[in-house]
Amino acid sequence: MRESAVAKKKAGCGQMAFGCLFIIILGGFLMFKGIDTTIKKVDEYQEAQKVAQEKLDKEMPKGSVERLNHDIEKTLGKSNRGNQRVEIKMSGSDIDVYIFADDNLTPSMAKTGIQTDVTDTLEAVKNSGYEYGSITVKVSAALVDTFGNSNETLIVTTTYNKATVDRINWDNFIFTDVFSISDDLDLNPVFFKE
């Protein structure tokens, strides 16, 4: 009787080992199937992006004013203040971009957001293929005075010649350096006090 109990115990261990092996194999199969599905979805997304880019290139060729406007507006996105986010004007070969800065929780975050907006604008102009002589970016924000009144105030005016923008290595450029490379810079001392 003792031998049959040992035999049953060994058989149970064998079945348990087989069950564990089956679960591991099944889990591996499902994992690879999930990876395969994810890869397929990534491929589909990349194909859709390629088709969208080709459509954009056909409707708004690189180098056109329409493409310049589209690229800047797409880069900056919508305002979180419910107002217009950007206004773009041309004057000969010069581009004037007026950005309405987004609201932020702290002055430090607002400054970072402005530096990012200016950097993104320069890169969007470069990538649009539009031929220009200089880019002037003006940024305004809603500043609140000591009485609690909010006024839209110009806080940055910065100009970059094409030669300056062409020197930027976008893969390594640090957005906090955007004002230090400016060809002409005017910062509102109230907003940018140290």
N, C-alpha and C positions, 0 to 999 in steps of 0.2 A: 504494500500500500504506500509505503514511503517512496518507492521508485516512481509510482504514477503521479504523485504530487510534485516530485522534482521534474518529471517529464512535462507536466502541465505548465509548471512555472517556466521552464525553458521555452516551451511552445509560445507562451504568452509574451515572453521577452522577445522572441523572434518576430512575432506579429507586431509588437510595439515598435521594434526597430524598423520593420518593413513599413509601418504606418508613418513613422517619422521621416524615413527616406522618401516616401511618396509625397508627403507634405512639402519637403524641401524641394523636390523636383517640380512639383506643381507650382510652388511659390516662385521658383526660378523662371518657369515658363511664363507665368503671369507677369512677372517683372519685365522680362524681355518683350513680351507683348505690349506692355505699357510703354516701354522705351520706344518700341517700333511705332506705336500710335503717336507718341510725342514727336518723334522725328518726322513723321508724316505731316503732322500739324504745323511744325516749324517750316517744312518745305513748302506747304500750301501758303503759309503766311508770307514767306519770302517771295514766292511767285506772285502773289497778289500785290505785294509792295513794288515789285518790278513792273508789273502791268500798270499800276497807278503812276509810277514815275515816268513810264513811257508816254502815258496819256497826258501827264502834266507837261512833259517836254514838247509834245506836239501842240497842245493848246496854248502854252505859254513858254515859248523857246527861251533858253538861257540867253541873257543879254538884253531881254526886253524889259521895258518899264513895268509891264504887268507882272513879269516873273519876279522882279525886284520887290514890288509891293507884296506879292503873295508870300515870298520867302521871309520877309521881315515880319509880316503879320502872323504867319504860321509859327515862326520862332518865338515871338513874344507871347502869343496866346491871348486869351480874353482877360479883361480886367477883373480883379476881385472887388473893385469898388463900384461896379455897375455903370461905369462910364466908358468912353472911348479909350482904347489902350494905346494906340499909336497913330500919328499923322505923318505922312511922308510927302515932301515937296521937292521938286527939282528946280534948280536954277543954273542953267547952262550945264556944265559938267559936274556941278556940285550937288550933293544930296543932303537935304536937311531932314533929320528924323526927330520928331518930337514925341517923347515917351511920357505917358502918365503913369508914374510909379504905382505899383501895387501897395496896399496897406500891409504892414507887418507888425508883429507884436512888440518889437523893441527897435530903438534907433540903430543898433548894431545890425540887426537883421535887415532893416530897410537899406542901409548902406551896402550890405552884401548883395541884396536884391538888385540895387541900382548898378553895381559893378558887373553883375552877371548879365543884366539887360543890355548894357553898353557892349560888353564882350560878345554876346550872342548876336547883337545887331551888326557889329563889324563882320563877324563870320558869315552871317546871312548875306550881307552885301557882297562879300568876296565870292561866296558860292553861287550867287545868282548869275554871275557872269556879266553883270552890267558894267559898262565902262564909265568911269567917273574920275574926277580930279581930287575931290576931297569929300569927306563925310563929316557933317556936324551933327552931333547928337545932343539934344536938349532934353533934360529930364525934370519934370515937375512932380511935386507931391503935395498932399494936403497936410499943411502944418497947422498945429493948434497953438494959439497964443495963450498967455497966462490967464486970460479971461474965458478960455474954453471955446473961442471962435476959430473955425477952420477956414483956411484960405489956400487955394491952389497957388503954390509958390515955386518959381524956377530955382532949382537947387544945383543943377550941373549944366554947364555948356562946355562941350569938349569937341575938338576938331582933329581929324586924322587925315593926313595926305595919303594918297594911294600908295606911295612908296613906303610909308610907315606900315600900312596894313599888309602890304605884300611881304614885309620882313617877318611877320608873325608866323611862328611854327605852331599851328593849332593843336598839334598832338601833345605839346609840352607847355603851352602857354597857361599861366596861372592868372585867373580872372582878377585877382586883387592888384595886379600890375597894370590894369587897363588905363588908369589915369596917369601913371608915371611915364608911359610911352606916348602920351598925347602930344600933338604938335602945338596945341593951344588949349588951355584949361582955365575955367573959371568955376570955382566951387563956392556955394553959398556958405559963408562963415558961420551962420547960425546953425545950419544942419551939420556941417563937417568940422565942428570945433573939436579939438583934441581933448 
